[in-house]
Amino acid sequence: MGLNGLAVLLFLGAATAYVELKLREDLLQELTQDLDVRARLVRAAVADEGAAPEAAVRRLGQLGNTRVTLIARDGKVLADSEALAAEMDNHATRPEVRQALQTGHGAALRHSATRGLDYLYVALADPADAALPVVRVAVDARVVDQRLSSIRNSVLAVVAMLLGAGLALSVLAARYLVRPIQVVRDAAERIAGGDLDANVSLDRSDELGELGIAFNAMSRELRSRVGQLDANRRELAAIMDNMSEGLLVVDANGVVIMANRAALQMLGRPNENLVGRALWEAVRLPEIDEMLHDLPTLNEPRRLRVEDRSRATQRRVLAFVATPLFESGSGEPHGVVLVSDATEDQKLLEMRQDFVANVSHELKTPLTSICAYVETLLGGAAADEAVRQPFLEKIMANASRLSKLVADILNISRLEGGVSDESRRQLDLNELAAAVVKKHQDDATRKQVALRLHAMAEAATGLVNEEDMISALDNLVDNAISYTPGGGAVDVRVARSGLGLLLEVRDTGCGIPAESLPRVFERFYRVDKARSRALGGTGLGLAIVKHVALKHGGRVEAESEVGKGSTFRIHLPASSHPERE
């Protein structure tokens, strides 16, 4: 039934009680007026009867179906139609009698001690004639209750009809008014539960119909905005996961709020979830702990480069950039920590430092020698022909060494510059190798080393820079002859390989120790420094060979065994369409 039905019941109950009370008052007033008329008639009849008032009172009571009582002015009952006057109490204190003696008329609804019932009494008296008795008439109060009961039954029947009609109207009103609201509420609950496709269908033209239209418009707008937010979130997540740099969002205490895939990999935790954990727990480095401790006081980005010492097998250098805290959407202070792998940068920095140190050392040695010889000559030795000639030869040798060193440094700087080479052309590597062998044939003969060329039967065409390739092959052949003792052999071979073309220089020299073999292509690295300088090497020849091969899209490799010789190979891509040259 609900609150509406309860409200209807309360209203009808209150209305029924009010109607019954009002009817009771009206009945009592009507009955009082009726008894007043009967009392006047009784008084007139008793006055006409004269003697034997008891008989007259009894007869009048029976005729009017009313209790009639005659009472003297002093309260003594003279006659009563339903009781013996001699047995009745003095009625001077009865409220209706006292009122009648004072005003001539009195009425009261009270309990009768004589009859043991409730009666409605009306008493009449003539204040001007003290000889006349008080005439009192009464009717059983149950008459009022009976009439009220009859009316009450009628009223209750009407109330029941009204209640039924009210409940029916309430149900209709609920269906017409409340049901659409419930439909809107259910749709709102579905949207709150995540079903953004929820709509309401209200085929109405009133305000509730407009509410349904507005709700559906709100639902469409919400779907659109949530879809846009979800697309932005997925796009941001994809960007973060595909960033090459690691990205961490931390709170003021260094607890990780968000971490992308690159950050987890760089920190060595690719399969762990760092969200909710303090960053120092994942990166146990004192420098990181200090950086996080200073995070709330940062006014500008803090940059830090740390070597990850937890990796025993592989050196790893990580660069961290921590930004000052900012207020997030939730109002809490957050900071961003960027992580990048600086291992290669650190290696390049160290290589650059080593390069500068090596260049300084390599330049200092011949310059020192030149200065010493020049000072000696200026000190008077220039006049001595036996001293002057060898000194000048040594000055020339050191100057040539300086010139070759500078040329090699400029050459390797050019090769490392990464600038595209527009001077390449299609060349037959057989011809290029033959030219290099011919150039070094005299040196090999003087040292009694057999220098042989093994060319391909067909053309070995490749897109190469002729000058760079001759320089690379020239370095390999020169080294092979220099480190091969008399009676040995140097073989230059042109062949096919898995990449395309192969230039190979094999010697029967002293060989290279296994521990030095991985480093022979590094700049200024020498297996035997004293011997290399004695032979006029700059320490950059094999580095030039490596960079020439890389510049042409190829690679180099070396094999060696101490006492048996060494083999150096340059793998190059073959030209697919030499006829297009």
C-alpha positions as CSV (number, residue, x, y, z in Angstrom):
1,M,0.0,0.0,0.0
2,G,2.9,2.3,0.7
3,L,3.0,5.9,2.1
4,N,0.2,7.0,-0.2
5,G,-2.2,4.4,1.2
6,L,-1.2,5.2,4.7
7,A,-1.8,8.9,4.2
8,V,-5.3,8.1,2.7
9,L,-6.1,6.0,5.8
10,L,-5.0,8.6,8.2
11,F,-7.0,11.3,6.4
12,L,-10.2,9.2,6.3
13,G,-9.8,8.1,9.9
14,A,-9.4,11.7,11.0
15,A,-12.4,12.8,8.9
16,T,-14.6,9.9,10.2
17,A,-13.7,10.8,13.8
18,Y,-14.5,14.5,13.2
19,V,-17.8,13.6,11.5
20,E,-18.9,11.3,14.3
21,L,-18.0,13.9,17.0
22,K,-19.9,16.6,15.1
23,L,-22.9,14.3,14.6
24,R,-23.0,13.3,18.3
25,E,-23.1,17.0,19.2
26,D,-25.8,17.7,16.7
27,L,-27.9,14.7,17.9
28,L,-27.5,15.7,21.5
29,Q,-28.6,19.2,20.7
30,E,-31.6,18.0,18.7
31,L,-32.6,15.5,21.4
32,T,-32.2,18.2,24.0
33,Q,-34.5,20.4,22.1
34,D,-37.0,17.5,21.7
35,L,-36.9,16.8,25.4
36,D,-37.4,20.5,26.1
37,V,-40.6,20.4,24.1
38,R,-41.7,17.2,25.9
39,A,-41.0,18.8,29.3
40,R,-43.2,21.7,28.4
41,L,-46.0,19.4,27.3
42,V,-45.6,17.3,30.5
43,R,-45.8,20.5,32.7
44,A,-48.9,21.6,30.9
45,A,-50.5,18.1,31.2
46,V,-49.6,17.8,34.9
47,A,-51.1,21.2,35.6
48,D,-54.3,20.2,33.9
49,E,-54.5,16.9,35.8
50,G,-54.4,18.6,39.2
51,A,-54.5,15.6,41.7
52,A,-52.8,12.2,41.4
53,P,-49.6,13.5,39.8
54,E,-47.9,10.0,40.0
55,A,-50.6,8.5,37.7
56,A,-50.3,11.3,35.3
57,V,-46.5,11.2,35.2
58,R,-46.5,7.4,34.6
59,R,-49.1,7.8,31.8
60,L,-47.2,10.6,30.2
61,G,-43.9,8.7,30.4
62,Q,-45.5,5.7,28.7
63,L,-47.1,7.9,26.0
64,G,-43.9,9.7,25.1
65,N,-41.6,6.7,25.8
66,T,-39.8,9.1,28.1
67,R,-38.9,9.1,31.7
68,V,-40.8,11.8,33.5
69,T,-40.0,13.1,37.0
70,L,-41.6,15.8,39.2
71,I,-39.3,17.3,41.7
72,A,-40.2,19.8,44.5
73,R,-38.3,23.0,44.9
74,D,-36.4,21.5,47.8
75,G,-35.3,18.5,45.7
76,K,-37.8,16.0,47.0
77,V,-39.0,13.7,44.2
78,L,-42.8,13.9,43.9
79,A,-43.3,11.4,41.2
80,D,-41.3,9.3,38.6
81,S,-42.6,7.3,35.6
82,E,-40.1,4.5,36.1
83,A,-39.4,4.5,39.9
84,L,-41.0,4.9,43.3
85,A,-40.7,8.5,44.4
86,A,-40.4,7.5,48.1
87,E,-37.3,5.4,47.3
88,M,-35.5,8.1,45.3
89,D,-32.8,10.4,46.7
90,N,-33.2,14.1,47.0
91,H,-32.5,15.7,43.6
92,A,-31.6,19.2,44.7
93,T,-28.0,18.6,43.8
94,R,-28.6,17.2,40.4
95,P,-27.0,19.6,37.9
96,E,-30.0,19.9,35.6
97,V,-32.3,20.7,38.6
98,R,-29.9,23.3,40.0
99,Q,-29.6,25.0,36.6
100,A,-33.4,24.9,36.1
101,L,-34.1,26.5,39.5
102,Q,-31.6,29.3,38.6
103,T,-32.4,29.9,35.0
104,G,-35.7,28.0,34.3
105,H,-34.0,25.5,32.1
106,G,-31.3,22.9,32.7
107,A,-29.8,20.0,30.7
108,A,-27.2,17.3,31.5
109,L,-25.9,14.0,30.1
110,R,-24.9,11.8,33.0
111,H,-25.3,8.5,34.8
112,S,-28.4,7.8,36.7
113,A,-27.9,6.4,40.2
114,T,-31.5,5.2,40.4
115,R,-31.6,3.3,37.1
116,G,-27.9,2.6,36.7
117,L,-27.9,3.9,33.1
118,D,-26.7,7.0,31.2
119,Y,-29.5,9.5,30.6
120,L,-29.9,12.8,28.8
121,Y,-31.9,15.0,31.3
122,V,-33.8,18.3,30.6
123,A,-35.5,20.1,33.5
124,L,-37.9,23.1,33.4
125,A,-38.8,25.4,36.3
126,D,-40.7,28.7,36.6
127,P,-38.4,30.9,38.7
128,A,-41.3,33.3,39.2
129,D,-43.7,30.7,40.7
130,A,-42.2,28.9,43.6
131,A,-45.3,26.7,44.0
132,L,-44.8,24.9,40.7
133,P,-42.6,21.8,40.9
134,V,-39.6,21.2,38.6
135,V,-40.5,19.0,35.6
136,R,-37.7,16.8,34.4
137,V,-37.8,14.5,31.3
138,A,-35.1,12.1,30.3
139,V,-34.2,9.6,27.6
140,D,-31.9,6.7,27.6
141,A,-28.5,7.8,26.2
142,R,-28.3,4.5,24.3
143,V,-30.8,6.1,21.9
144,V,-28.0,8.5,20.9
145,D,-25.6,5.6,20.6
146,Q,-28.0,3.6,18.5
147,R,-28.6,6.5,16.1
148,L,-24.9,7.2,16.0
149,S,-24.1,3.6,15.3
150,S,-26.5,3.6,12.4
151,I,-24.9,6.8,11.1
152,R,-21.5,5.5,11.8
153,N,-22.2,2.3,9.8
154,S,-23.3,4.5,6.9
155,V,-20.3,6.7,7.3
156,L,-18.0,3.7,7.4
157,A,-19.5,2.3,4.3
158,V,-18.9,5.6,2.6
159,V,-15.4,5.7,4.0
160,A,-14.7,2.2,2.7
161,M,-15.9,3.3,-0.7
162,L,-13.8,6.4,-0.5
163,L,-10.8,4.4,0.7
164,G,-11.1,1.9,-2.2
165,A,-11.5,4.8,-4.6
166,G,-8.5,6.5,-3.0
167,L,-6.3,3.4,-3.2
168,A,-7.3,2.9,-6.8
169,L,-6.5,6.5,-7.6
170,S,-3.2,6.1,-5.7
171,V,-2.3,3.1,-7.7
172,L,-3.2,4.9,-10.9
173,A,-1.2,8.0,-9.8
174,A,1.7,5.8,-8.9
175,R,1.7,4.2,-12.3
176,Y,1.3,7.5,-14.0
177,L,3.7,9.6,-11.9
178,V,5.9,7.3,-9.8
179,R,6.6,4.6,-12.4
180,P,8.4,6.9,-14.8
181,I,10.6,8.2,-11.9
182,Q,11.4,4.6,-11.0
183,V,12.4,3.9,-14.6
184,V,14.7,6.9,-14.6
185,R,16.1,5.8,-11.2
186,D,16.8,2.3,-12.5
187,A,18.5,3.6,-15.5
188,A,20.6,5.9,-13.3
189,E,21.6,2.9,-11.1
190,R,22.6,1.0,-14.3
191,I,24.8,3.9,-15.4
192,A,26.3,4.1,-11.9
193,G,27.1,0.4,-12.2
194,G,29.0,0.9,-15.5
195,D,26.3,0.3,-18.1
196,L,26.7,3.5,-20.1
197,D,24.2,2.3,-22.8
198,A,21.2,2.6,-20.4
199,N,18.4,4.7,-21.7
200,V,14.8,5.4,-20.6
201,S,11.7,5.2,-22.8
202,L,8.9,7.4,-21.7
203,D,6.2,8.0,-24.3
204,R,4.8,11.1,-22.7
205,S,4.5,14.8,-23.6
206,D,4.6,16.2,-20.1
207,E,7.4,17.2,-17.8
208,L,8.3,13.6,-17.1
209,G,8.6,12.9,-20.8
210,E,11.0,15.9,-21.0
211,L,12.9,14.4,-18.1
212,G,13.4,11.2,-20.0
213,I,14.6,13.1,-23.1
214,A,17.0,15.1,-20.9
215,F,18.2,11.9,-19.2
216,N,18.9,10.2,-22.6
217,A,20.8,13.2,-23.8
218,M,22.9,13.2,-20.6
219,S,23.5,9.4,-21.1
220,R,24.7,10.0,-24.7
221,E,27.0,12.9,-23.6
222,L,28.3,10.7,-20.7
223,R,29.1,7.9,-23.1
224,S,30.8,10.2,-25.5
225,R,33.0,11.8,-22.7
226,V,33.8,8.5,-21.0
227,G,34.7,7.0,-24.4
228,Q,36.9,10.0,-25.2
229,L,38.5,9.7,-21.7
230,D,39.0,5.9,-22.2
231,A,40.6,6.5,-25.7
232,N,42.9,9.2,-24.2
233,R,43.8,6.8,-21.3
234,R,44.6,4.0,-23.7
235,E,46.5,6.3,-26.0
236,L,48.5,7.6,-23.0
237,A,49.1,4.1,-21.8
238,A,50.3,3.0,-25.3
239,I,52.6,6.1,-25.5
240,M,54.0,5.4,-22.0
241,D,54.5,1.7,-22.7
242,N,56.3,2.4,-26.0
243,M,58.5,5.1,-24.7
244,S,62.2,4.3,-24.9
245,E,62.7,6.2,-21.6
246,G,61.5,5.0,-18.3
247,L,58.7,7.0,-16.7
248,L,57.9,6.9,-13.0
249,V,55.3,8.9,-11.1
250,V,56.0,9.0,-7.3
251,D,54.4,10.8,-4.3
252,A,56.2,13.0,-1.8
253,N,57.5,9.9,0.0
254,G,58.9,8.3,-3.0
255,V,56.1,5.7,-3.3
256,V,55.5,4.7,-7.0
257,I,52.1,5.8,-8.3
258,M,52.7,4.7,-11.9
259,A,55.5,3.0,-13.9
260,N,55.8,2.2,-17.6
261,R,57.3,-0.9,-19.2
262,A,60.7,0.8,-20.0
263,A,61.2,1.9,-16.4
264,L,60.6,-1.7,-15.1
265,Q,63.0,-3.1,-17.7
266,M,65.7,-0.6,-16.9
267,L,65.4,-1.1,-13.2
268,G,65.7,-4.9,-13.7
269,R,62.1,-5.6,-12.6
270,P,60.2,-6.4,-15.8
271,N,57.8,-8.8,-14.2
272,E,57.2,-7.0,-11.0
273,N,54.5,-4.4,-10.0
274,L,56.2,-1.4,-8.4
275,V,53.0,0.5,-7.8
276,G,52.4,1.1,-4.1
277,R,56.1,0.3,-3.3
278,A,58.8,2.8,-2.4
279,L,61.2,3.4,-5.3
280,W,64.3,2.9,-3.0
281,E,63.1,-0.7,-2.4
282,A,63.4,-1.5,-6.2
283,V,66.6,0.6,-6.7
284,R,68.8,0.0,-3.8
285,L,71.3,2.8,-4.5
286,P,72.3,5.5,-2.0
287,E,72.1,8.2,-4.6
288,I,68.5,7.4,-5.5
289,D,67.6,7.3,-1.8
290,E,69.1,10.8,-1.4
291,M,67.4,12.1,-4.5
292,L,64.0,10.9,-3.2
293,H,64.7,12.4,0.2
294,D,65.3,15.8,-1.4
295,L,62.3,15.5,-3.7
296,P,59.9,17.7,-1.7
297,T,62.4,20.6,-1.6
298,L,63.4,20.5,-5.3
299,N,62.9,23.8,-7.2
300,E,64.4,22.6,-10.5
301,P,65.0,19.2,-12.1
302,R,67.6,17.1,-10.4
303,R,69.8,15.0,-12.8
304,L,71.7,12.0,-11.6
305,R,73.8,9.3,-13.3
306,V,74.4,6.1,-11.4
307,E,76.2,2.9,-12.2
308,D,74.0,-0.1,-11.4
309,R,76.3,-2.2,-9.3
310,S,73.7,-5.0,-8.8
311,R,74.5,-6.5,-12.2
312,A,77.7,-8.5,-11.9
313,T,77.8,-9.8,-15.5
314,Q,77.0,-6.6,-17.4
315,R,77.9,-3.0,-16.7
316,R,74.8,-0.7,-16.6
317,V,74.7,3.1,-16.2
318,L,71.3,4.7,-15.5
319,A,70.5,8.3,-15.8
320,F,67.7,9.7,-13.6
321,V,65.9,13.1,-13.9
322,A,63.6,14.0,-11.0
323,T,61.2,17.0,-11.4
324,P,59.8,19.2,-8.6
325,L,56.6,18.1,-7.0
326,F,53.3,19.2,-8.6
327,E,49.7,19.0,-7.4
328,S,47.8,16.1,-9.0
329,G,44.1,15.9,-9.8
330,S,43.5,14.4,-6.4
331,G,45.2,17.3,-4.7
332,E,48.2,15.2,-3.6
333,P,51.8,16.2,-4.5
334,H,53.4,14.0,-7.1
335,G,56.7,14.0,-8.9
336,V,58.0,12.6,-12.2
337,V,61.2,10.5,-12.4
338,L,62.6,9.8,-15.9
339,V,65.0,6.9,-16.3
340,S,67.2,6.3,-19.3
341,D,70.0,3.8,-20.1
342,A,73.2,5.9,-20.2
343,T,75.5,3.0,-20.7
344,E,76.4,3.7,-24.3
345,D,76.7,7.4,-23.6
346,Q,79.0,6.7,-20.7
347,K,81.1,4.4,-23.0
348,L,81.3,7.1,-25.6
349,L,82.3,9.6,-23.0
350,E,85.0,7.3,-21.7
351,M,86.1,6.5,-25.3
352,R,86.3,10.2,-26.0
353,Q,88.4,10.8,-22.9
354,D,90.6,7.9,-23.8
355,F,90.9,9.2,-27.3
356,V,91.9,12.6,-26.2
357,A,94.5,11.1,-23.7
358,N,95.8,8.7,-26.4
359,V,96.0,11.4,-29.1
360,S,97.8,13.7,-26.6
361,H,100.2,10.9,-25.8
362,E,100.8,9.9,-29.4
363,L,101.4,13.5,-30.4
364,K,103.6,14.3,-27.5
365,T,106.1,11.5,-28.2
366,P,107.2,12.5,-31.7
367,L,107.0,16.2,-30.9
368,T,109.3,15.7,-27.9
369,S,111.8,13.8,-30.1
370,I,111.7,16.5,-32.7
371,C,112.2,19.2,-30.1
372,A,115.1,17.3,-28.6
373,Y,116.8,16.8,-32.0
374,V,116.3,20.4,-33.0
375,E,117.7,21.7,-29.6
376,T,120.7,19.5,-30.1
377,L,121.3,20.8,-33.6
378,L,120.8,24.4,-32.5
379,G,123.3,23.8,-29.7
380,G,126.1,23.4,-32.2
381,A,125.7,19.8,-33.5
382,A,124.4,21.2,-36.8
383,A,128.1,21.9,-37.8
384,D,129.0,18.2,-37.4
385,E,128.1,16.4,-40.6
386,A,128.2,13.0,-38.8
387,V,125.6,14.1,-36.2
388,R,123.4,16.4,-38.4
389,Q,122.4,13.8,-41.0
390,P,121.0,11.1,-38.7
391,F,119.3,13.8,-36.5
392,L,117.6,15.3,-39.6
393,E,116.5,11.8,-40.7
394,K,115.0,11.2,-37.2
395,I,113.3,14.5,-37.3
396,M,111.9,13.6,-40.7
397,A,110.7,10.2,-39.5
398,N,108.9,11.7,-36.5
399,A,107.4,14.4,-38.7
400,S,106.1,11.8,-41.1
401,R,104.7,9.8,-38.1
402,L,102.9,13.0,-36.9
403,S,101.6,13.6,-40.4
404,K,100.3,10.0,-40.7
405,L,98.8,10.2,-37.2
406,V,97.0,13.5,-38.0
407,A,95.7,12.1,-41.3
408,D,94.4,8.9,-39.6
409,I,92.7,11.0,-36.9
410,L,91.0,13.1,-39.5
411,N,90.1,10.0,-41.5
412,I,88.5,8.2,-38.5
413,S,86.7,11.4,-37.4
414,R,85.2,11.6,-40.9
415,L,84.2,8.0,-40.9
416,E,82.6,8.3,-37.5
417,G,80.7,11.4,-38.5
418,G,77.8,9.5,-40.0
419,V,77.6,11.8,-43.0
420,S,76.2,10.1,-46.1
421,D,78.9,9.2,-48.7
422,E,77.9,10.4,-52.2
423,S,81.2,9.4,-53.8
424,R,80.5,5.6,-53.9
425,R,80.4,3.8,-57.2
426,Q,80.3,0.3,-58.6
427,L,83.8,-1.3,-58.4
428,D,85.2,-4.7,-59.0
429,L,86.9,-5.7,-55.7
430,N,89.2,-7.9,-57.7
431,E,90.8,-4.9,-59.3
432,L,90.9,-3.0,-56.0
433,A,92.7,-5.8,-54.3
434,A,95.1,-6.2,-57.1
435,A,96.0,-2.5,-56.9
436,V,96.7,-2.8,-53.2
437,V,98.8,-6.0,-53.6
438,K,100.8,-4.3,-56.4
439,K,101.4,-1.3,-54.1
440,H,102.9,-3.5,-51.3
441,Q,104.7,-6.0,-53.5
442,D,108.1,-4.3,-53.2
443,D,107.9,-4.1,-49.4
444,A,107.0,-7.8,-49.2
445,T,109.9,-8.7,-51.5
446,R,112.4,-6.7,-49.4
447,K,111.2,-8.5,-46.3
448,Q,111.2,-11.9,-48.1
449,V,107.4,-12.3,-47.5
450,A,105.3,-14.0,-50.2
451,L,102.4,-11.7,-51.1
452,R,99.7,-13.5,-53.1
453,L,96.3,-12.5,-54.5
454,H,93.4,-14.9,-54.8
455,A,90.8,-13.2,-57.0
456,M,87.4,-14.4,-58.0
457,A,86.9,-15.8,-61.4
458,E,83.9,-13.5,-62.0
459,A,83.5,-9.8,-61.3
460,A,83.0,-9.0,-57.5
461,T,81.1,-5.8,-58.0
462,G,80.2,-3.7,-54.9
463,L,79.0,-0.1,-54.3
464,V,82.0,1.3,-52.5
465,N,84.0,4.4,-51.8
466,E,87.3,3.6,-53.6
467,E,89.5,5.7,-51.4
468,D,88.1,4.4,-48.1
469,M,88.2,0.7,-49.3
470,I,91.8,1.0,-50.5
471,S,92.7,2.6,-47.2
472,A,91.1,-0.2,-45.2
473,L,92.7,-3.0,-47.3
474,D,96.0,-1.1,-47.4
475,N,96.0,-1.1,-43.5
476,L,95.3,-4.8,-43.4
477,V,98.0,-5.7,-45.9
478,D,100.6,-3.3,-44.4
479,N,100.0,-4.8,-40.9
480,A,100.2,-8.4,-42.3
481,I,103.6,-7.7,-43.9
482,S,104.9,-5.8,-40.9
483,Y,104.1,-8.6,-38.4
484,T,105.1,-11.5,-40.6
485,P,108.7,-12.6,-40.4
486,G,110.9,-13.4,-43.5
487,G,109.9,-16.6,-45.2
488,G,106.3,-16.2,-44.3
489,A,103.3,-15.5,-46.6
490,V,100.4,-13.0,-46.8
491,D,97.4,-14.1,-48.8
492,V,94.7,-11.6,-50.1
493,R,91.5,-13.2,-51.1
494,V,88.3,-11.9,-52.7
495,A,85.3,-14.3,-52.4
496,R,81.6,-14.6,-51.8
497,S,80.2,-14.6,-48.3
498,G,76.8,-14.8,-46.6
499,L,76.5,-11.0,-46.6
500,G,77.6,-10.7,-50.3
501,L,81.3,-10.1,-50.8
502,L,84.4,-10.9,-48.7
503,L,87.9,-9.3,-48.6
504,E,90.3,-11.5,-46.5
505,V,93.9,-10.9,-45.5
506,R,95.6,-14.0,-44.0
507,D,99.2,-14.0,-42.7
508,T,101.6,-16.4,-41.1
509,G,103.0,-13.9,-38.6
510,C,103.3,-13.8,-34.8
511,G,99.6,-13.9,-34.1
512,I,97.5,-12.1,-31.5
513,P,96.8,-13.4,-28.0
514,A,93.2,-14.5,-27.3
515,E,92.6,-11.9,-24.6
516,S,93.6,-9.1,-26.9
517,L,91.7,-10.2,-30.0
518,P,88.3,-8.6,-29.0
519,R,90.0,-5.2,-28.6
520,V,92.2,-5.1,-31.7
521,F,89.7,-2.8,-33.5
522,E,89.7,-0.2,-30.7
523,R,91.4,3.1,-31.4
524,F,95.0,3.3,-30.2
525,Y,94.9,-0.3,-28.9
526,R,98.2,-2.1,-29.5
527,V,99.1,-5.7,-28.6
528,D,102.8,-4.9,-28.5
529,K,103.1,-1.1,-28.1
530,A,106.9,-0.9,-28.4
531,R,107.0,-3.0,-31.6
532,S,104.0,-1.1,-33.0
533,R,105.8,2.2,-32.6
534,A,109.0,0.8,-33.9
535,L,107.1,-0.3,-37.1
536,G,105.6,3.2,-37.4
537,G,102.0,2.2,-36.5
538,T,99.6,4.9,-35.2
539,G,97.2,2.5,-33.5
540,L,94.3,3.7,-35.7
541,G,94.6,1.4,-38.7
542,L,92.3,-1.4,-37.6
543,A,89.8,1.1,-36.2
544,I,89.7,2.7,-39.7
545,V,89.1,-0.7,-41.2
546,K,86.2,-1.3,-38.8
547,H,84.6,2.1,-39.6
548,V,85.0,1.7,-43.3
549,A,83.2,-1.7,-43.2
550,L,80.4,-0.2,-41.0
551,K,80.1,2.8,-43.4
552,H,79.5,0.4,-46.3
553,G,76.9,-1.6,-44.3
554,G,79.3,-4.4,-43.6
555,R,81.2,-5.8,-40.7
556,V,84.7,-7.0,-39.7
557,E,86.1,-10.1,-37.9
558,A,89.4,-11.4,-36.8
559,E,90.9,-14.8,-36.1
560,S,94.3,-15.4,-34.8
561,E,96.5,-18.0,-33.0
562,V,99.8,-17.0,-31.4
563,G,102.8,-18.2,-33.5
564,K,100.6,-19.3,-36.4
565,G,99.3,-16.1,-37.9
566,S,96.1,-14.0,-38.1
567,T,93.2,-13.6,-40.5
568,F,91.1,-10.4,-41.0
569,R,87.9,-10.3,-43.0
570,I,85.8,-7.5,-44.3
571,H,82.2,-8.6,-45.2
572,L,80.5,-6.2,-47.7
573,P,77.1,-6.3,-49.4
574,A,77.2,-7.1,-53.1
575,S,75.8,-4.8,-55.7
576,S,72.4,-6.2,-56.9
577,H,72.3,-4.3,-60.2
578,P,75.8,-3.3,-61.3
579,E,74.6,-2.4,-64.7
580,R,72.8,0.6,-63.3
581,E,76.1,2.3,-62.5
